[in-house]
Amino acid sequence: MAPPRPRHVVVVGGGISGVAAAWSLRAALGDAVRLTLLEAGPAVGGKLRVSDLAGLPVDEGAESMLWRRPEAADLARAVGLGDDLVHPAATGASVWTQGRLRRLPDRTVMGVPADLRPLVAGGLISPAGVARAALDTVLPGRPPEGDVAVGHLVRHRMGGQVVDRLVEPLLGGVYAGRADELSLQATVPQLAHQVARTRSLLAAARRTAPPPGDTPPLFTGLRGGVGRLPGAVARASDAEVRTGVTVRGVTRLPDGTWRLVTGPVPDPQVFEADAVVLAVPAAPAARLLAGVAPGAAHELAVVEHASVAVVSLVLAACDVPGPLRGTGLLVPPSERRTVKAATFSSAKWGWLADADPGLVVVRASVGRHREERELQRDDADLVAAVHRDLVDALGLLGRPVAARVTRWGGGLPQYAVGHLDRVTRIRSAVAEVPGLEVCGAVYDGVGIAACIATAQAAVTRLVRDLVPGATIEA
């Protein structure tokens, strides 16, 4: 008796979510699945990419992964990169405000302080601002009912300075969004869990933040750049990877199989599959789901995105006065600077500093939701504007040895108030269509570990449909 034919699954999207989905399918089903991964770009990786700059491997997108979530580090180990996992050589960041770099307090939860004493000592918040924040402990009120905007809640309980100088720069660094629009439940779920149990925001932050003195690593990276990860995962999945392929349509046939149309209209190419995983951003997902899960398509179509750019500068070490302290700096929107955040990559990663001690790498992030005007500059102007800001902040001398601008148009989904309810509705609509799953940054988090987790969860559900009784072997 001939063995059953392998089930064919097509994964659309070759970012970290897509390659993680392919790898998880292989881990779960082995040779019982045939995998095809379709990526519109020239290579897998999505927003994770590393390339040479002045002879150094420098990430063009994210350069670190959350350590306290296991998914990213576990996947790196599983695909043979475990020996290259490294923790930052420096810790702590600063906020550039009122003309000075002021150390970010250790015990904050996305900028919400768990201890007011460091705010007094560091000068980040004025004495009047600290006194206003302290009123949180006596202000009347009840825990919010349902989801709220982070900024609105913090401003009500602790005042405007905490929002402007702590919460805004941290949320802006992660989501490129606005605190008064971003969901508490979606962006800071651990804090939201505690907020629902107490009227005091300070008490909620104390219960959420690590205890004083407990400073395990927050992040990890990869020697040679985090951009190495997607390619290694794709290779380990043993999927047939097709790059430069844009999927124009997805149709579920009467027999339950799937038809995907790619290529130009005059010369289409068709892929047939037993199941489909869409690991693409909200807009293309909405377009592809319109005919098969219209409810999900409608919800995805209203998710807004922020466009950002990463400007990487390589500087001569002699042009950097003194060592760069900490991992980087954050800039409040009220400062009206081009740079919203900067990472001192050479200080953060020992392997990068060792590669050429005569060079220093600094990466700056530009762009916030609905403030894309800075991104309309050409590369030379954008590099010059970023360099001017860093000269003012750090006292840099001379010109960069090399520079690179990487633009991520619509790169960061905005988690508006009610986002988690929207995700629930999307998944409910998709669940009504057998053989279909979705994953990616639009659902449960924009970080690498969160994206991998959405892929693993999607595959768990899909495998249950394809092969009852099968389990994923991590």
ABEGO torsion letter per residue (X at the ends): XBBBBBBBBBBBEABAAAAAAAAAAAAAAEAABBBBBBBABABBGEABBBBBBGGBBBBABBABBBAABAAAAAAAAAAGAAAABBBBABBEBBBBBGGBBBBBBABBBGGBBABAAAAAAAGABBAAAAAAAAAAAABBEBBBBEBBBAAAAAAAAAEAAAAAAAAAAAAAAAAGBBAAABBAAAABAAAAAAAAABABAAAAAAAABBBBGBBBBABBBBBGEAAAAAAAAAAAAGBBBBBGBBBABBBBBAAGBBBBBBEBAABBBBBBBABBBBBBBAAAAAAAAAAABAAAAAAAAABBBBBBBBBBBBBBAAABBEBBBEAEBBBBAAAGBABABBBBAAAABAAAAAABAABBBBBBBBEBBGBAAAAABBAAAAAAAAAAAAAAAAGBBEBBABBBBBBBBGABBBBBBGAAAAAAAAAAAAAABBGBBBBEAAAAEABAAAAAAAAAAAAAAAAAAABBGBBBBX
